[in-house]
Amino acid sequence: MQVTSRNNEQIKYMRRLAGRRFREREGKFILEGVRLLEEALAAGWMVETLVHTAGAASGAGRTLTDTVRERGGRVLEVTDELFRTLADTVSPQGVLAVARRTAYTLDGLLAGRPSLLLLADGVQDPGNLGAIIRSADAAGADGVILLPGTVDAFAPKTVRATMGSLFHLPVIMDGADKVLTALAGAGLPVVAGVPRAPSFIDQIDLSGPVVLAVGNEAGGISPAVLAKSEQASIPMSGRAESLNVAMAASIMLYEAVRQRRAFPIFQ
């Protein structure tokens, strides 16, 4: 039966997930679009409720609804008008879902003896954070740690910007003091990317276990993190004052890849 009312309890619940505090309390978030849902399901994430329009009930949409049902999830068909009240995109594909966050922890991440981590300290733009998570995934990083002040990794715009990489590696948020203490205890040095530093990033040894840190788009990395880090800059011979934080994170990650000779192209 097609849902038509905005007062439907499931619809009202999904609308509340637009708020970060409610998302964090519930441990759930909204996924929108066929590709993201395919990635989440392929990675084994739990999709509790899938909502679709009549027009999206064929092809890839039908495969998604069948998969969610097989895994015990709920499937709701809604009107196009009602779907637009839930969608965050300008041109929605007619498919979105409520997914449960995988419960990663800092202790669990460090127990796996990670070799390469990315630390985001106060990154505020959803597109930037999404691109950082995507680059970390592409570079083979073991996880991404977010410090307070960083945009929510599970906000709709951030989720879309990860292009599915959010489901491929642990992304956790914790307090700065706890994170820095835990990293030091695990023997993981932090290398912070800053505009001007005594060394360039390619002069720092990144061949062993390391945490690469990037900061806020305007203010950079916080003093607390800088105090516990070795600082490095990216060489720039042009006249640009700085790089976009997501671009800087990508360069730093792939400098670590280059030093580790992970791919023949870098040998």
VMD Tcl script that draws the C-alpha trace (Angstrom):
set ca {
  {0.00 0.00 0.00}
  {1.33 3.42 -0.95}
  {2.03 5.91 1.85}
  {0.59 9.35 1.13}
  {0.53 11.16 4.49}
  {3.28 13.25 6.00}
  {1.91 12.17 9.38}
  {2.93 8.55 8.87}
  {5.13 7.60 11.83}
  {7.95 6.22 9.67}
  {7.96 9.35 7.52}
  {8.08 11.61 10.56}
  {10.94 9.53 12.00}
  {12.96 9.81 8.80}
  {12.40 13.55 8.72}
  {13.83 13.83 12.25}
  {17.01 12.12 11.05}
  {17.83 15.35 9.23}
  {19.10 16.62 12.60}
  {22.61 15.65 13.68}
  {21.76 15.25 17.36}
  {18.91 12.88 16.59}
  {21.08 10.89 14.14}
  {23.77 10.47 16.76}
  {21.30 9.48 19.46}
  {19.61 6.90 17.24}
  {22.78 5.64 15.58}
  {21.07 5.89 12.18}
  {21.23 8.06 9.08}
  {19.67 8.60 5.66}
  {21.08 7.17 2.43}
  {19.79 8.55 -0.85}
  {20.29 7.21 -4.35}
  {20.82 3.84 -5.98}
  {24.60 3.82 -5.95}
  {24.99 4.63 -2.26}
  {22.43 2.00 -1.31}
  {24.19 -0.57 -3.46}
  {27.52 0.25 -1.80}
  {26.05 0.09 1.71}
  {24.36 -3.25 1.10}
  {27.44 -4.72 -0.59}
  {29.54 -3.70 2.42}
  {27.08 -5.39 4.79}
  {25.63 -2.28 6.43}
  {22.17 -2.72 7.89}
  {19.38 -0.96 5.98}
  {16.32 -0.87 8.21}
  {13.81 0.93 5.98}
  {13.83 1.59 2.24}
  {11.47 4.19 0.77}
  {10.79 4.38 -2.96}
  {8.43 5.93 -5.46}
  {6.38 3.88 -7.92}
  {8.68 4.96 -10.73}
  {11.74 3.58 -8.94}
  {10.27 0.12 -8.41}
  {11.94 -1.45 -11.45}
  {15.48 -2.24 -12.56}
  {18.10 -1.37 -9.94}
  {15.37 -0.08 -7.62}
  {13.63 -3.46 -7.69}
  {16.88 -5.26 -6.91}
  {17.42 -2.98 -3.92}
  {13.93 -3.50 -2.53}
  {14.27 -7.27 -2.90}
  {17.64 -7.26 -1.12}
  {16.36 -5.14 1.78}
  {13.34 -7.41 2.22}
  {15.53 -10.53 2.14}
  {17.64 -9.06 4.93}
  {14.64 -8.31 7.11}
  {14.23 -4.61 6.32}
  {11.02 -2.68 5.76}
  {10.06 -1.36 2.30}
  {7.62 1.55 1.84}
  {6.26 2.97 -1.39}
  {5.40 6.67 -1.22}
  {4.04 9.28 -3.59}
  {6.44 11.42 -5.59}
  {5.30 14.47 -3.64}
  {5.95 12.83 -0.27}
  {9.34 11.54 -1.44}
  {10.43 15.07 -2.32}
  {9.81 16.14 1.27}
  {12.35 13.53 2.40}
  {14.95 13.87 -0.35}
  {18.00 16.09 0.06}
  {18.97 16.15 -3.62}
  {17.71 18.49 -6.33}
  {16.89 15.63 -8.74}
  {16.07 12.63 -6.54}
  {16.25 9.11 -7.97}
  {13.21 7.96 -6.02}
  {15.07 5.70 -3.59}
  {16.33 6.43 -0.08}
  {16.73 4.49 3.13}
  {17.37 4.53 6.85}
  {20.61 2.72 7.66}
  {22.14 1.83 11.00}
  {25.68 3.07 11.64}
  {28.35 0.43 12.07}
  {29.70 0.83 15.61}
  {33.41 1.56 15.18}
  {35.42 2.73 18.20}
  {38.81 4.33 18.70}
  {40.01 1.41 20.81}
  {38.87 -1.06 18.20}
  {40.55 0.87 15.41}
  {43.89 1.05 17.24}
  {43.69 -2.59 18.30}
  {43.98 -3.48 14.62}
  {47.50 -1.94 14.55}
  {46.73 0.55 11.74}
  {49.49 1.63 9.40}
  {47.91 4.77 7.95}
  {45.20 6.97 9.46}
  {43.76 10.35 8.50}
  {42.84 12.83 11.25}
  {40.35 15.60 10.40}
  {40.46 18.46 12.91}
  {37.57 20.88 12.47}
  {36.86 20.31 8.75}
  {33.49 22.01 8.30}
  {32.48 21.62 4.68}
  {30.55 18.39 3.94}
  {32.01 18.17 0.45}
  {35.54 18.49 1.77}
  {35.07 15.83 4.43}
  {33.41 13.50 1.95}
  {36.31 13.92 -0.48}
  {38.81 13.32 2.34}
  {37.12 10.05 3.30}
  {37.06 9.02 -0.37}
  {40.78 9.77 -0.76}
  {41.61 7.90 2.45}
  {39.72 4.89 1.10}
  {41.47 5.11 -2.27}
  {44.91 5.37 -0.64}
  {44.29 2.27 1.49}
  {44.12 4.09 4.83}
  {42.92 2.03 7.78}
  {40.49 4.65 9.06}
  {39.53 8.29 9.47}
  {39.32 9.99 12.87}
  {37.20 13.12 13.28}
  {37.78 15.57 16.11}
  {35.02 17.79 17.57}
  {34.20 20.73 15.33}
  {34.26 18.53 12.25}
  {31.08 18.25 10.19}
  {29.03 15.10 10.68}
  {30.24 12.27 8.43}
  {26.66 10.98 8.31}
  {25.01 14.21 7.16}
  {23.36 13.66 3.75}
  {25.73 15.92 1.81}
  {28.80 14.31 3.40}
  {27.53 10.81 2.75}
  {26.97 11.60 -0.92}
  {30.40 13.21 -1.25}
  {32.10 10.03 -0.03}
  {30.69 8.21 -3.09}
  {30.33 5.04 -1.01}
  {33.77 5.14 0.62}
  {32.07 5.78 3.97}
  {31.15 2.09 3.96}
  {34.66 0.82 3.22}
  {36.68 1.97 6.26}
  {36.09 3.00 9.89}
  {35.14 6.65 10.39}
  {34.93 7.64 14.06}
  {34.64 10.81 16.11}
  {36.15 11.28 19.57}
  {37.60 13.98 21.81}
  {40.96 15.53 20.99}
  {42.63 14.70 24.32}
  {41.49 11.09 24.20}
  {42.53 10.66 20.58}
  {45.98 12.22 20.98}
  {46.68 10.21 24.14}
  {45.56 7.00 22.48}
  {47.62 7.63 19.35}
  {50.74 8.30 21.44}
  {50.09 5.15 23.47}
  {49.82 3.14 20.26}
  {53.12 4.54 19.02}
  {51.50 6.39 16.12}
  {53.21 9.70 15.27}
  {51.06 12.53 13.91}
  {52.18 14.57 10.90}
  {50.19 17.78 10.53}
  {49.80 19.55 7.23}
  {50.35 23.30 7.64}
  {50.97 26.15 5.13}
  {54.51 26.84 6.33}
  {56.72 24.33 8.12}
  {60.44 23.52 8.50}
  {60.00 20.45 6.24}
  {58.05 19.53 3.14}
  {55.82 16.47 3.28}
  {58.13 14.46 1.00}
  {60.99 15.05 3.45}
  {59.12 13.35 6.28}
  {59.39 9.56 6.71}
  {55.88 8.23 6.11}
  {56.92 4.66 5.38}
  {56.00 3.42 8.86}
  {52.74 3.66 10.82}
  {51.60 7.28 10.82}
  {48.61 9.58 11.26}
  {48.21 12.42 8.76}
  {46.29 15.44 10.10}
  {44.47 18.21 8.26}
  {42.52 21.09 9.78}
  {39.79 23.64 9.49}
  {39.40 25.37 6.11}
  {39.99 28.83 7.58}
  {41.82 28.30 10.87}
  {43.88 25.22 10.13}
  {44.82 22.64 12.74}
  {44.13 23.37 16.40}
  {47.01 24.22 18.77}
  {46.32 21.06 20.79}
  {46.96 18.85 17.76}
  {49.91 20.92 16.53}
  {51.59 20.57 19.93}
  {51.59 16.78 19.52}
  {52.55 16.71 15.84}
  {55.45 16.99 13.45}
  {54.55 19.72 10.98}
  {55.00 19.55 7.24}
  {54.08 21.64 4.20}
  {53.21 20.80 0.62}
  {55.65 22.37 -1.87}
  {53.96 25.08 -3.95}
  {55.87 26.97 -6.62}
  {52.91 29.03 -7.83}
  {51.28 32.06 -6.24}
  {48.35 30.31 -4.54}
  {48.39 30.94 -0.80}
  {47.06 27.50 0.11}
  {45.33 24.37 -1.16}
  {41.82 23.13 -0.54}
  {41.90 20.90 2.54}
  {40.62 17.85 0.67}
  {43.27 18.30 -2.01}
  {45.96 18.72 0.66}
  {44.81 15.55 2.41}
  {44.97 13.64 -0.88}
  {48.51 14.82 -1.59}
  {49.65 13.83 1.89}
  {48.00 10.42 1.66}
  {49.57 9.69 -1.70}
  {52.97 10.81 -0.52}
  {52.65 8.03 2.05}
  {51.60 5.66 -0.74}
  {54.59 6.76 -2.85}
  {57.04 6.17 -0.02}
  {55.61 2.73 0.63}
  {55.84 1.84 -3.05}
  {52.36 0.33 -2.85}
  {51.82 0.46 -6.62}
  {54.21 -0.21 -9.54}
  {53.34 3.18 -11.02}
  {55.29 4.86 -8.19}
  {58.39 2.69 -8.45}
}
mol new
graphics top color blue
foreach p $ca { graphics top sphere $p radius 0.5 }
foreach p [lrange $ca 0 end-1] q [lrange $ca 1 end] { graphics top cylinder $p $q radius 0.2 }
display resetview
